[in-house]
């Protein structure tokens, strides 16, 4: 989840209760997929209330350090409270996903879960993901996307109202195309949820590897 710095106190207050059942059931496997085997410096972009934090806490990775970015102050407060009860090293910070204040190649991995639907300029944010991720680092995502056929046209009709009541969420983005068609990344794994639910509200997940930057780019980074 990713919300603007204006804040959505009602959405923040209702988010965990509304998501409690999905988090205990259908989302468990997805959450485990996002964090499995991670170590080193990890950016949790759009951490929301910290749904991934307990999963980070279960990893056997002594060098794991998580930087959790969340611009919404109400979500951020809840995330900090959740992090305080865990043993994993997590910094919850106020930052803008469209202009991350981190060096090029600063992170070993970047993870997002239902984030790119709410970032206003999601293309710019993905540029930032590519910038702060080191060569060979992984980008892991879990997102809902626009459906096909009648479902997609329905998403287009409902999108303005949904955006207004769901904390700025865009119901009809084709985020998966943005990810999979970017030549800065190599697709390692991609999956779309199957069944009726997928037709009504498709959910996708995947792993991309950051390709090696051109030599000139690496030389410039070394000199700056």
N, C-alpha and C positions, 0 to 999 in steps of 0.2 A: 504494500500500500504506500502511496506517495501523495501527500497533500501539500498545498501551498502554505507559505508562512502566515497567511491570514488566519488560518485555523478553522477547523470544523468541529466545535466542541460536542455537538450532538452526535455526529458520526463517530467521533472518537469514543464517546461513552457507550454507544450501542454496538460498536464493531466486535468486541470480544464476545458479548452474549449472543449476538446473531451468528457469529462464526463458530461458536463452541461445538455444536454437533458436527459440522463438516471437519473441523480440526481434529476431532477424536476419531473420525471414520475415513472418509474418502481422501482427505488431504495428507494423511500420515505418510503414505508411500511417496507422495510428491515431495514432501518436506525432507524426507530421508534422502531422496534422490539429489536434492539441491545441495546437501552438505556432505554427502558420503565421500570420505577420503580426503577432505580438505585439510590443509595445514598452512602455516605461514601467515601472510598478510591477506586478509579477506575483507572485501567491501560488501556489506549488506546494503544495497541501494534501495531506499524507500522501505525502511525496516518496519514502519507502522508501529504497532504496539509490541513488537518483538516476538512474533510468532515463531521465528526460526531459532531464537536464543536457546530454548531447551535442547534442540537438536545439536547445536554447536557444543553445548555443555557435555553431550554424550561422546563426543569424539575423543579418541586417544591421540591427541596431538599437542604435546607440551609447548610447541612454538606457535600455536594458533593465537593470532590477535585479530579480533573483529572490529572493524570500524563500521558502525551502523549509522547511516545517514537518514534523517527524517526531518523535513522542514516544518511540519505541523507541530506546534508547541504542545497541543493536547495529546497527540499520539506519542510525542517524544517523552513526555512526563511518564506515561504508562510504560513505555519501553525501558526507561531508566529504572523504574521500580522493579520491573521483571528481571533486568540484568543484575540488580543488586542482590538477588537471592540465588545467584548461580556462581560457580567457581571459574567459569571461562572468562578470559580477558576480553571485555567488550567496552568500547567507547561509543556512547551514543552522542552524536553530534548534530548540530543544526547546520545544514549545508544545502546548496542548490544543486540538484542533479544535472542541470544544464550548464553549470559552471563550477565544477568540482575544484576545490582548493588543494589539489594534490599533484605531485610531480608526475611526469610521464613515466609509465611503467612502475608505478608505486605499489601495485597489488599483484599478488599471485593468482587471485581469483576474484571475480565479481559475481554476486548472486542477486537475482531479483525475483519477487513473487507477487504477481498482480500489481505491478508498478507502472509499466509503460502505458497502461490504459489511462492513467491520471496525470502523468507529466505533460504540461502544456506543449512544450516543443520536444516531442519524443525523439525526433531525428537528431537534434542537437545533443540530447542526453546520451544517445547511443554513440555519438562521436566521442563524448567524454568517457564512456566506458572503454572504447577502443584506445583512447589516449592513456588512461591511467593503468590499464592492464599491461603487464609485462609480456614480452615475446614468449610464446609458448604457454601463457597463462590461460585459464579457463573462464568463460562466461557461461553461467548456468541460469536458465530462465524457466519460469512458470507463469503463463499469461492466458487470459481469455481473449478471443479474437472474433472478428466478424464472421458470421455464418455464411453458408452458400444458399443460393436459391431464395425461397420464400423466407427462410429464417434471416438471411442477410438483409433482405428488403425490410423486414420487420424491425431489425436492429436499426436500420437507417431512420425509420419513422420514429422509433422510441428514443433515439439517441439524445435529442435536446432535453427531453424531460428527465431521462436517466442522469444526464450530466448535472442537472440542477439539484436532484435529490440524493445523489450518490457520491457527494464529495468531489465532484469534478471528473468522475469516471467516464470515459468514452466507450460506448458499447460497441461501436462498429469500426474499430481500428484493425488493420491487417498487419499487426506487429510482427508476426512470424515472417512475413515477406521481407520486412526491413532487416531482420536478423540474418535470414538464410541467404539473401542475395548480396550481402556485403562482402566484397572481395578481400577485406582485411582479416576475415575469419575463415576457418575451415570447420565445416560441420562434422562433429563426432557422433552425435546422436540427436534424433528428432522423433517426436511421437505426438500424435493427436489422440485425445480421448475418444473412445469408440462408443457407439450406442446412441440411444435417444437423446441423452443429455448433451452429447457432443453436437448433435444437429441443432438443438435449441440454443446452446451457448458453448461453442467449441473451446476446449482448454488444451493448450499445447505446452510441451516442455522440451528442453533440449540442452545440449552441451556444445559449445563452440570453442575452438582454440584460436588464440590470437596468432596470426602469422608473423613471421619475422619481418621487422621493419626494414625498409631499404637502407643500404649502407650509408648513404648521405644523411638520412634522418638520424641514424644512430651516432654518426660523427658529430652532428649538431648538438644532440643531447649530451654527449660526452663533454663538449666544449662549453656548454652553458651551465 
